[in-house]
Amino acid sequence: MASLPSLMPMFPDQCKGGDSEEKSLSLFVTEDGDAALWMCFRGKCGWRGSTRAFADSQSLSGSLKPITKVKIQREITVENLQLEPLCDQIIGYFAERLISRETLQRNSVMQKSYAGDQLVIAFTYWKHGKLVSCKYRDSNKKFWQEANTEKIFYGLDDIKDKSDIIIVEGEMDKLAMEEAGFRNCVSVPDGAPAVVSTKELPPEEKDIKYQYLWNCKEYLQKASRIVLATDGDTAGQALAEELARRLGRERCWRVKWPKKNKVDHCKDANEVLMFLGADVLKEVIDNAELFPIRGLFNFKNYFEEIDAYYNRTYGYEFGLPTGWRALNEFYNVVPGELTIVTGVPNSGKSEWIDALLCNLNETAGWKFALCSMENRVREHARKLLEKHIKKPFFDASYGGSAERMTVEELQQGKKWLSDTFHLIRCEDDSLPSIKWVLDLAKAAVLRHGVRGLVIDPYNELDHQRPASQTETEYVSQMLTKVKRFAQHHSCHVWFVAHPRQLHHWVGGPPNMYDISGSAHFINKCDNGIVIHRNRDPAAGPVDQVQVCVRKVRNKVAGTIGDAFLLYNRVTGEFMDIDEPSGKR
Ligand SMILES: Nc1ncnc2c1ncn2[C@@H]1O[C@H](COP(=O)(O)OP(=O)(O)OP(=O)(O)O)[C@@H](O)[C@H]1O
């Protein structure tokens, strides 16, 4: 039969106590000596296992039948641990931290002689009135815990049947809470993790670092409000997060530690007690706020934003004016919104958007990402340069008698083009997907600070969809992606979509519901605009363009209505009707 000394060399301490060389390996051998069970209590290690010894073979590792229900805790008492009542010196140490003799007594804080001449503080851990563990603290703030004892919360019996409880990160904080009138408080037994784990929650029996939580499950079941008053540092906040993950975020609250001077915040309950007093500590707990749950918010989470909106400190609250007086009344460009632009072929949709971008750049310095699949780069450059320089690019018949832009103007214009626009283009034959476009647009926002994205036109994108998905569902999902992009990056998106073939078209502007594909275009967009021009000289001037604002979701930025602009064929500029060419 194997005995304990003969077993020991078989169980090397895997982690060797880590940096602190803390002795944390617990080994239990059953009374008959037939089986052994071991566990390392260091959170980062957690090595555990079990084995049986067989008298005939003397083998420990030959047969590894799992051992279940083997008790590993020692029986401990105040007497067998040789704990003593606190001496005046240690009571004085606590008094400096504003922890009273009464609080120490009620929590059975004791002392123990250690290594001959040293006195250490003994924080006793009780469960159902029975001593189950003890944690020591020496004068150098070094902690260690009685080996082979159950890990539980400090002060556990104080939260029995309580619906409202507080969890802190150290015994001193638990005692400090009592000075502020809170007995319904427990401390975790062994500190905080460095960071929040990115892994899924392990099953209970494998959740070594948080074994104390599971050991105290019955005490926590009735709690409907759990205030996580862990330390304000990163580790303390990581601990709060890990506790909330296990306890259920919906019943957790968190505290904001107040400032202890002009610069620094208190880091824990004991510091608040020492620097600001018991009343402030009470206030901190009374003012605890709900632990955030991803996706669940309250308006008060946005009060700063609402105030800034009210005071118009964000800028562009009413949208950026378009540059045309006739249109500003109806449409202004709000960052983060989606404008769908439609119109029959050749109505001037692309031209009008280009002219708008030029205006926005001129008035507010906005930069743009252009995903204009139909345009050749050099032709698009020509159209933009003509609008910017207000002269024709070529000496050609469309320019009439107007002077062509000079080489110097072209040079200056090229610099403006490079500074203002970023091109999203699919260099090979394949059609770009919306995801591809939005990923590049995101890069343009982050890298170049673009404020607007033009996707012109929609039907030049790859719209393959699973057989099970209808076109309506597809359009809805695609527009949701576009809107999310716009909102997340405060980037305005102009999306050009063609109307379906209009069989009985009599020359009037099409309807937003005529957009081929889906009614979602009008449903989902923030702004819907139809660009239309008269082609019948008998019906009115042919250079007149009708900008029909058919939908404006944000009443602060505009309203439904039609604006009329004049198109200059020579420079591609759009002007207010009473405005001379070249002026805005
Ligand atoms: N009001 C107008 N009067 C005369 N010509 C115009 C007018 N508006 C645009 N054009 C001309 O019509 C042509 C097409 O313009 P543009 O590419 O902007 O139209 P579109 O609506 O985007 O067309 P498509 O749907 O085919 O892409 C251009 O040559 C442009 O100069």
The ligand as an SDF file (V2000), in Angstrom:
LIG
                    3D

 31 33  0  0  0  0  0  0  0  0999 V2000
  -30.1900   68.8980  -66.9830 N   0  0  0  0  0  0  0  0  0  0  0  0
  -29.4360   68.3490  -67.9170 C   0  0  0  0  0  0  0  0  0  0  0  0
  -29.5180   68.8500  -69.1580 N   0  0  0  0  0  0  0  0  0  0  0  0
  -28.7940   68.3550  -70.1250 C   0  0  0  0  0  0  0  0  0  0  0  0
  -27.9360   67.3070  -69.9600 N   0  0  0  0  0  0  0  0  0  0  0  0
  -27.8080   66.7720  -68.7500 C   0  0  0  0  0  0  0  0  0  0  0  0
  -28.5520   67.2700  -67.6950 C   0  0  0  0  0  0  0  0  0  0  0  0
  -28.2210   66.5350  -66.6170 N   0  0  0  0  0  0  0  0  0  0  0  0
  -27.3070   65.6250  -67.0170 C   0  0  0  0  0  0  0  0  0  0  0  0
  -27.0580   65.7650  -68.2890 N   0  0  0  0  0  0  0  0  0  0  0  0
  -26.1580   64.9610  -69.0960 C   0  0  0  0  0  0  0  0  0  0  0  0
  -26.6870   63.6430  -69.1340 O   0  0  0  0  0  0  0  0  0  0  0  0
  -25.6460   62.7160  -69.1500 C   0  0  0  0  0  0  0  0  0  0  0  0
  -25.8760   61.6900  -68.0880 C   0  0  0  0  0  0  0  0  0  0  0  0
  -25.7600   62.2350  -66.7920 O   0  0  0  0  0  0  0  0  0  0  0  0
  -25.5520   61.3310  -65.5870 P   0  0  0  0  0  0  0  0  0  0  0  0
  -24.4990   60.3130  -65.8430 O   0  0  0  0  0  0  0  0  0  0  0  0
  -25.3810   62.1650  -64.3800 O   0  0  0  0  0  0  0  0  0  0  0  0
  -26.9590   60.6130  -65.5180 O   0  0  0  0  0  0  0  0  0  0  0  0
  -27.4360   59.3910  -64.6720 P   0  0  0  0  0  0  0  0  0  0  0  0
  -28.8140   59.6780  -64.2690 O   0  0  0  0  0  0  0  0  0  0  0  0
  -26.4640   59.1200  -63.6050 O   0  0  0  0  0  0  0  0  0  0  0  0
  -27.4210   58.2840  -65.7600 O   0  0  0  0  0  0  0  0  0  0  0  0
  -27.4360   56.6920  -65.6530 P   0  0  0  0  0  0  0  0  0  0  0  0
  -28.6900   56.3320  -64.9290 O   0  0  0  0  0  0  0  0  0  0  0  0
  -27.4380   56.2680  -67.0520 O   0  0  0  0  0  0  0  0  0  0  0  0
  -26.2160   56.3370  -64.9020 O   0  0  0  0  0  0  0  0  0  0  0  0
  -24.3550   63.4840  -68.9950 C   0  0  0  0  0  0  0  0  0  0  0  0
  -23.7650   63.5960  -70.2640 O   0  0  0  0  0  0  0  0  0  0  0  0
  -24.7870   64.8270  -68.5180 C   0  0  0  0  0  0  0  0  0  0  0  0
  -23.9260   65.8460  -68.9940 O   0  0  0  0  0  0  0  0  0  0  0  0
  1  2  1  0
  2  3  1  0
  2  7  2  0
  3  4  2  0
  4  5  1  0
  5  6  2  0
  6  7  1  0
  6 10  1  0
  7  8  1  0
  8  9  2  0
  9 10  1  0
 10 11  1  0
 11 12  1  0
 11 30  1  0
 12 13  1  0
 13 14  1  0
 13 28  1  0
 14 15  1  0
 15 16  1  0
 16 17  2  0
 16 18  1  0
 16 19  1  0
 19 20  1  0
 20 21  2  0
 20 22  1  0
 20 23  1  0
 23 24  1  0
 24 25  2  0
 24 26  1  0
 24 27  1  0
 28 29  1  0
 28 30  1  0
 30 31  1  0
M  END
$$$$
